Amino acid sequence: MDMIRVGRFLAQLRTEHGLTQSQLGDEIGVTNKTISRWETGNYLPPVEMLSILSEKYDVSINEILVGERLGDTEFRQTADENIKECLKQSVFTLKERMAYYKRKWRKDHLLQFVLAAIIFAAVFALGAVYNGVLCIAASVAAALYSVIRYNKMMAYVEQRSFAPTQKNE
């Protein structure tokens, strides 16, 4: 896929419809800088935007990805190629998305981890002074807490990683 060609085609479609980059950006909810990046071939619009642009300009997503208007025979030939290429051009791999959401979850829950560590350390210290049973109880509680938190983190990560078109935080 030639992103420069796609960008030129997007610019051509925009000018054919008498729009500036700012006007188009306002209409579809992105900045004029984003439109510029698409039109210069620096970035490919995300799937959601390809769909919006396709409807707005009355062309197929396939035609946008090829960078020209297509006849019926050309359309079928390029469809599979474009889908494969888009998947290769994906901004983030699944592994990268999962790593991102793990870091985000850990950052969002850092205070809870610190407080739990302080509590477990205090109980462990008290147990060492007064009763060895408290040390064992604190160790078991810490291990159980770690397993539960890990499971919650992975549920959060998987929910967001496997739904890339959904707006995630």
Secondary structure, DSSP 8 states (H G I E B T S, - for coil): --HHHHHHHHHHHHHHTT--HHHHHHHHTS-HHHHHHHHTTSS---HHHHHHHHHHHT--HHHHHHTS---HHHHHHHHHHHHHHHHHT-SS-HHHHHHHHHHHHHHHTHHHHHHHHHHHHHHHHHHHHH-HHHHHHHHHHHHHHHHHHHHHHHHHHHHHHT-TTS---
